Amino acid sequence: MSTDLKWTKSSYSSDDSGNCVEVATCPHTIHVRDSKDITVPALTVSPDAWDTFIRHAAA
């Protein structure tokens, strides 16, 4: 995996508790990790799977 990923903190993550989710997008994959464990992504999914997750999470 490239170390050049640009990670973005979720807007749903809190600033004070340390419970943060970060996401990095690539053309063919979406990487999701816990900000406390930045050594490797915890989850890698396809853009279609991520889109489905986001649409259902927002509902």
Gaussian input, Z-matrix of N, CA and C with variables (Angstrom, degrees):
# hf/3-21g

backbone

0 1
 N
 C     1     B1
 C     2     B2     1     A1
 N     3     B3     2     A2     1     D1
 C     4     B4     3     A3     2     D2
 C     5     B5     4     A4     3     D3
 N     6     B6     5     A5     4     D4
 C     7     B7     6     A6     5     D5
 C     8     B8     7     A7     6     D6
 N     9     B9     8     A8     7     D7
 C    10    B10     9     A9     8     D8
 C    11    B11    10    A10     9     D9
 N    12    B12    11    A11    10    D10
 C    13    B13    12    A12    11    D11
 C    14    B14    13    A13    12    D12
 N    15    B15    14    A14    13    D13
 C    16    B16    15    A15    14    D14
 C    17    B17    16    A16    15    D15
 N    18    B18    17    A17    16    D16
 C    19    B19    18    A18    17    D17
 C    20    B20    19    A19    18    D18
 N    21    B21    20    A20    19    D19
 C    22    B22    21    A21    20    D20
 C    23    B23    22    A22    21    D21
 N    24    B24    23    A23    22    D22
 C    25    B25    24    A24    23    D23
 C    26    B26    25    A25    24    D24
 N    27    B27    26    A26    25    D25
 C    28    B28    27    A27    26    D26
 C    29    B29    28    A28    27    D27
 N    30    B30    29    A29    28    D28
 C    31    B31    30    A30    29    D29
 C    32    B32    31    A31    30    D30
 N    33    B33    32    A32    31    D31
 C    34    B34    33    A33    32    D32
 C    35    B35    34    A34    33    D33
 N    36    B36    35    A35    34    D34
 C    37    B37    36    A36    35    D35
 C    38    B38    37    A37    36    D36
 N    39    B39    38    A38    37    D37
 C    40    B40    39    A39    38    D38
 C    41    B41    40    A40    39    D39
 N    42    B42    41    A41    40    D40
 C    43    B43    42    A42    41    D41
 C    44    B44    43    A43    42    D42
 N    45    B45    44    A44    43    D43
 C    46    B46    45    A45    44    D44
 C    47    B47    46    A46    45    D45
 N    48    B48    47    A47    46    D46
 C    49    B49    48    A48    47    D47
 C    50    B50    49    A49    48    D48
 N    51    B51    50    A50    49    D49
 C    52    B52    51    A51    50    D50
 C    53    B53    52    A52    51    D51
 N    54    B54    53    A53    52    D52
 C    55    B55    54    A54    53    D53
 C    56    B56    55    A55    54    D54
 N    57    B57    56    A56    55    D55
 C    58    B58    57    A57    56    D56
 C    59    B59    58    A58    57    D57
 N    60    B60    59    A59    58    D58
 C    61    B61    60    A60    59    D59
 C    62    B62    61    A61    60    D60
 N    63    B63    62    A62    61    D61
 C    64    B64    63    A63    62    D62
 C    65    B65    64    A64    63    D63
 N    66    B66    65    A65    64    D64
 C    67    B67    66    A66    65    D65
 C    68    B68    67    A67    66    D66
 N    69    B69    68    A68    67    D67
 C    70    B70    69    A69    68    D68
 C    71    B71    70    A70    69    D69
 N    72    B72    71    A71    70    D70
 C    73    B73    72    A72    71    D71
 C    74    B74    73    A73    72    D72
 N    75    B75    74    A74    73    D73
 C    76    B76    75    A75    74    D74
 C    77    B77    76    A76    75    D75
 N    78    B78    77    A77    76    D76
 C    79    B79    78    A78    77    D77
 C    80    B80    79    A79    78    D78
 N    81    B81    80    A80    79    D79
 C    82    B82    81    A81    80    D80
 C    83    B83    82    A82    81    D81
 N    84    B84    83    A83    82    D82
 C    85    B85    84    A84    83    D83
 C    86    B86    85    A85    84    D84
 N    87    B87    86    A86    85    D85
 C    88    B88    87    A87    86    D86
 C    89    B89    88    A88    87    D87
 N    90    B90    89    A89    88    D88
 C    91    B91    90    A90    89    D89
 C    92    B92    91    A91    90    D90
 N    93    B93    92    A92    91    D91
 C    94    B94    93    A93    92    D92
 C    95    B95    94    A94    93    D93
 N    96    B96    95    A95    94    D94
 C    97    B97    96    A96    95    D95
 C    98    B98    97    A97    96    D96
 N    99    B99    98    A98    97    D97
 C   100   B100    99    A99    98    D98
 C   101   B101   100   A100    99    D99
 N   102   B102   101   A101   100   D100
 C   103   B103   102   A102   101   D101
 C   104   B104   103   A103   102   D102
 N   105   B105   104   A104   103   D103
 C   106   B106   105   A105   104   D104
 C   107   B107   106   A106   105   D105
 N   108   B108   107   A107   106   D106
 C   109   B109   108   A108   107   D107
 C   110   B110   109   A109   108   D108
 N   111   B111   110   A110   109   D109
 C   112   B112   111   A111   110   D110
 C   113   B113   112   A112   111   D111
 N   114   B114   113   A113   112   D112
 C   115   B115   114   A114   113   D113
 C   116   B116   115   A115   114   D114
 N   117   B117   116   A116   115   D115
 C   118   B118   117   A117   116   D116
 C   119   B119   118   A118   117   D117
 N   120   B120   119   A119   118   D118
 C   121   B121   120   A120   119   D119
 C   122   B122   121   A121   120   D120
 N   123   B123   122   A122   121   D121
 C   124   B124   123   A123   122   D122
 C   125   B125   124   A124   123   D123
 N   126   B126   125   A125   124   D124
 C   127   B127   126   A126   125   D125
 C   128   B128   127   A127   126   D126
 N   129   B129   128   A128   127   D127
 C   130   B130   129   A129   128   D128
 C   131   B131   130   A130   129   D129
 N   132   B132   131   A131   130   D130
 C   133   B133   132   A132   131   D131
 C   134   B134   133   A133   132   D132
 N   135   B135   134   A134   133   D133
 C   136   B136   135   A135   134   D134
 C   137   B137   136   A136   135   D135
 N   138   B138   137   A137   136   D136
 C   139   B139   138   A138   137   D137
 C   140   B140   139   A139   138   D138
 N   141   B141   140   A140   139   D139
 C   142   B142   141   A141   140   D140
 C   143   B143   142   A142   141   D141
 N   144   B144   143   A143   142   D142
 C   145   B145   144   A144   143   D143
 C   146   B146   145   A145   144   D144
 N   147   B147   146   A146   145   D145
 C   148   B148   147   A147   146   D146
 C   149   B149   148   A148   147   D147
 N   150   B150   149   A149   148   D148
 C   151   B151   150   A150   149   D149
 C   152   B152   151   A151   150   D150
 N   153   B153   152   A152   151   D151
 C   154   B154   153   A153   152   D152
 C   155   B155   154   A154   153   D153
 N   156   B156   155   A155   154   D154
 C   157   B157   156   A156   155   D155
 C   158   B158   157   A157   156   D156
 N   159   B159   158   A158   157   D157
 C   160   B160   159   A159   158   D158
 C   161   B161   160   A160   159   D159
 N   162   B162   161   A161   160   D160
 C   163   B163   162   A162   161   D161
 C   164   B164   163   A163   162   D162
 N   165   B165   164   A164   163   D163
 C   166   B166   165   A165   164   D164
 C   167   B167   166   A166   165   D165
 N   168   B168   167   A167   166   D166
 C   169   B169   168   A168   167   D167
 C   170   B170   169   A169   168   D168
 N   171   B171   170   A170   169   D169
 C   172   B172   171   A171   170   D170
 C   173   B173   172   A172   171   D171
 N   174   B174   173   A173   172   D172
 C   175   B175   174   A174   173   D173
 C   176   B176   175   A175   174   D174

   B1=1.4495
   B2=1.5216
   B3=1.2726
   B4=1.4502
   B5=1.5283
   B6=1.3169
   B7=1.4636
   B8=1.5161
   B9=1.3287
   B10=1.4594
   B11=1.5238
   B12=1.3075
   B13=1.4590
   B14=1.5267
   B15=1.3287
   B16=1.4642
   B17=1.5260
   B18=1.3113
   B19=1.4622
   B20=1.5265
   B21=1.3404
   B22=1.4578
   B23=1.5205
   B24=1.3237
   B25=1.4540
   B26=1.5286
   B27=1.3083
   B28=1.4581
   B29=1.5229
   B30=1.3190
   B31=1.4628
   B32=1.5297
   B33=1.3209
   B34=1.4585
   B35=1.5267
   B36=1.3271
   B37=1.4612
   B38=1.5154
   B39=1.3298
   B40=1.4580
   B41=1.5226
   B42=1.3127
   B43=1.4585
   B44=1.5241
   B45=1.3173
   B46=1.4593
   B47=1.5257
   B48=1.3111
   B49=1.4588
   B50=1.5205
   B51=1.3161
   B52=1.4531
   B53=1.5137
   B54=1.3317
   B55=1.4589
   B56=1.5179
   B57=1.3294
   B58=1.4588
   B59=1.5226
   B60=1.3101
   B61=1.4525
   B62=1.5177
   B63=1.3301
   B64=1.4496
   B65=1.5219
   B66=1.3373
   B67=1.4629
   B68=1.5182
   B69=1.3339
   B70=1.4653
   B71=1.5227
   B72=1.3148
   B73=1.4596
   B74=1.5232
   B75=1.3033
   B76=1.4618
   B77=1.5285
   B78=1.3059
   B79=1.4643
   B80=1.5367
   B81=1.3316
   B82=1.4639
   B83=1.5194
   B84=1.3271
   B85=1.4613
   B86=1.5272
   B87=1.3250
   B88=1.4544
   B89=1.5239
   B90=1.3213
   B91=1.4648
   B92=1.5232
   B93=1.3361
   B94=1.4582
   B95=1.5246
   B96=1.3385
   B97=1.4638
   B98=1.5209
   B99=1.3093
   B100=1.4590
   B101=1.5236
   B102=1.3084
   B103=1.4616
   B104=1.5226
   B105=1.3313
   B106=1.4586
   B107=1.5274
   B108=1.3444
   B109=1.4587
   B110=1.5239
   B111=1.3085
   B112=1.4578
   B113=1.5244
   B114=1.3218
   B115=1.4606
   B116=1.5175
   B117=1.3110
   B118=1.4680
   B119=1.5204
   B120=1.3268
   B121=1.4684
   B122=1.5274
   B123=1.2820
   B124=1.4547
   B125=1.5254
   B126=1.3156
   B127=1.4577
   B128=1.5225
   B129=1.3180
   B130=1.4577
   B131=1.5210
   B132=1.3298
   B133=1.4623
   B134=1.5259
   B135=1.3105
   B136=1.4677
   B137=1.5241
   B138=1.3288
   B139=1.4707
   B140=1.5295
   B141=1.3358
   B142=1.4760
   B143=1.5254
   B144=1.3301
   B145=1.4652
   B146=1.5251
   B147=1.3283
   B148=1.4676
   B149=1.5203
   B150=1.3295
   B151=1.4551
   B152=1.5247
   B153=1.3147
   B154=1.4720
   B155=1.5212
   B156=1.3360
   B157=1.4605
   B158=1.5304
   B159=1.3133
   B160=1.4575
   B161=1.5308
   B162=1.3226
   B163=1.4756
   B164=1.5163
   B165=1.3390
   B166=1.4653
   B167=1.5150
   B168=1.3240
   B169=1.4664
   B170=1.5235
   B171=1.3143
   B172=1.4630
   B173=1.5274
   B174=1.3169
   B175=1.4703
   B176=1.5122
   A1=108.97
   A2=115.56
   A3=121.17
   A4=111.18
   A5=115.70
   A6=119.88
   A7=110.93
   A8=116.87
   A9=121.75
   A10=113.27
   A11=118.34
   A12=120.60
   A13=110.03
   A14=115.51
   A15=121.27
   A16=107.67
   A17=116.15
   A18=122.16
   A19=110.20
   A20=115.15
   A21=122.50
   A22=108.40
   A23=116.79
   A24=121.84
   A25=110.06
   A26=116.52
   A27=121.41
   A28=110.70
   A29=115.66
   A30=119.98
   A31=111.33
   A32=118.31
   A33=122.29
   A34=112.02
   A35=118.42
   A36=121.82
   A37=109.59
   A38=115.77
   A39=119.24
   A40=110.21
   A41=116.04
   A42=121.00
   A43=112.83
   A44=117.66
   A45=119.23
   A46=115.23
   A47=119.69
   A48=119.54
   A49=114.00
   A50=117.78
   A51=119.42
   A52=113.48
   A53=117.71
   A54=122.07
   A55=108.87
   A56=116.11
   A57=120.10
   A58=111.11
   A59=114.88
   A60=122.16
   A61=107.09
   A62=116.12
   A63=121.35
   A64=109.25
   A65=115.43
   A66=122.19
   A67=108.84
   A68=116.08
   A69=122.30
   A70=107.29
   A71=116.02
   A72=119.58
   A73=110.99
   A74=114.68
   A75=124.25
   A76=106.21
   A77=118.39
   A78=118.87
   A79=114.65
   A80=117.54
   A81=119.83
   A82=114.47
   A83=117.57
   A84=120.96
   A85=110.69
   A86=114.27
   A87=122.51
   A88=105.52
   A89=116.33
   A90=121.81
   A91=108.19
   A92=116.20
   A93=122.01
   A94=107.62
   A95=116.37
   A96=118.95
   A97=111.19
   A98=114.77
   A99=123.15
   A100=106.51
   A101=118.02
   A102=120.00
   A103=113.15
   A104=117.72
   A105=120.39
   A106=111.94
   A107=118.23
   A108=122.34
   A109=107.94
   A110=116.86
   A111=121.21
   A112=113.46
   A113=117.98
   A114=119.50
   A115=112.66
   A116=118.00
   A117=122.53
   A118=109.59
   A119=117.99
   A120=118.95
   A121=110.40
   A122=115.99
   A123=120.14
   A124=110.98
   A125=116.59
   A126=120.47
   A127=109.19
   A128=116.69
   A129=122.08
   A130=107.65
   A131=116.48
   A132=121.11
   A133=110.25
   A134=115.32
   A135=120.57
   A136=109.48
   A137=117.18
   A138=119.20
   A139=112.59
   A140=118.00
   A141=120.19
   A142=111.23
   A143=116.87
   A144=120.34
   A145=110.51
   A146=117.30
   A147=121.65
   A148=110.31
   A149=117.19
   A150=121.41
   A151=110.91
   A152=117.04
   A153=121.42
   A154=110.18
   A155=116.85
   A156=120.54
   A157=110.98
   A158=117.76
   A159=121.60
   A160=111.26
   A161=116.88
   A162=119.34
   A163=111.19
   A164=118.57
   A165=121.08
   A166=111.69
   A167=118.23
   A168=121.00
   A169=110.57
   A170=117.06
   A171=121.33
   A172=112.41
   A173=116.60
   A174=120.59
   A175=112.52
   D1=143.10
   D2=-178.89
   D3=-72.96
   D4=142.12
   D5=174.91
   D6=-85.84
   D7=0.74
   D8=-178.71
   D9=-87.85
   D10=11.91
   D11=-179.58
   D12=-66.11
   D13=141.05
   D14=176.27
   D15=-100.63
   D16=107.00
   D17=-176.75
   D18=-87.31
   D19=139.23
   D20=178.28
   D21=-124.46
   D22=131.28
   D23=179.05
   D24=-75.63
   D25=136.79
   D26=178.80
   D27=-62.17
   D28=141.17
   D29=176.90
   D30=-68.97
   D31=-15.01
   D32=177.86
   D33=-88.38
   D34=-8.65
   D35=178.84
   D36=-74.86
   D37=143.65
   D38=179.91
   D39=-87.91
   D40=153.76
   D41=179.17
   D42=-84.75
   D43=-24.47
   D44=-171.58
   D45=-102.16
   D46=-20.65
   D47=-174.81
   D48=-94.19
   D49=-13.21
   D50=-178.58
   D51=82.28
   D52=2.37
   D53=178.04
   D54=-89.05
   D55=89.53
   D56=-174.32
   D57=-123.95
   D58=137.38
   D59=174.20
   D60=-110.29
   D61=135.28
   D62=178.20
   D63=-121.70
   D64=147.31
   D65=-177.37
   D66=-129.92
   D67=139.78
   D68=172.83
   D69=-128.97
   D70=130.29
   D71=-178.40
   D72=-106.75
   D73=142.48
   D74=174.66
   D75=-129.73
   D76=168.38
   D77=-178.98
   D78=-57.91
   D79=-34.68
   D80=-174.37
   D81=-118.14
   D82=-0.96
   D83=-179.43
   D84=-147.05
   D85=154.06
   D86=172.38
   D87=-120.41
   D88=127.19
   D89=-179.34
   D90=-106.10
   D91=135.98
   D92=-179.18
   D93=-129.92
   D94=133.70
   D95=179.71
   D96=-145.36
   D97=161.98
   D98=170.66
   D99=-83.25
   D100=129.84
   D101=-176.00
   D102=-64.64
   D103=-16.65
   D104=177.97
   D105=-81.40
   D106=-13.59
   D107=179.45
   D108=-127.94
   D109=80.37
   D110=-172.65
   D111=-90.78
   D112=7.02
   D113=-177.28
   D114=-70.69
   D115=-36.92
   D116=178.42
   D117=-148.08
   D118=150.85
   D119=174.14
   D120=-64.36
   D121=141.19
   D122=177.94
   D123=-80.41
   D124=-23.31
   D125=-173.92
   D126=-150.61
   D127=135.81
   D128=174.17
   D129=-128.30
   D130=125.86
   D131=-177.42
   D132=-131.55
   D133=165.71
   D134=176.79
   D135=-76.74
   D136=156.93
   D137=175.92
   D138=-57.72
   D139=-36.06
   D140=178.51
   D141=-65.16
   D142=-42.32
   D143=178.75
   D144=-65.16
   D145=-40.61
   D146=178.89
   D147=-63.79
   D148=-43.46
   D149=178.60
   D150=-59.94
   D151=-43.42
   D152=178.18
   D153=-62.60
   D154=-44.45
   D155=179.00
   D156=-60.60
   D157=-47.30
   D158=-178.03
   D159=-63.46
   D160=-42.37
   D161=179.51
   D162=-63.34
   D163=-40.11
   D164=-179.47
   D165=-76.56
   D166=-32.69
   D167=179.69
   D168=-69.45
   D169=-31.05
   D170=-178.22
   D171=-80.83
   D172=-14.54
   D173=-176.04
   D174=-75.83

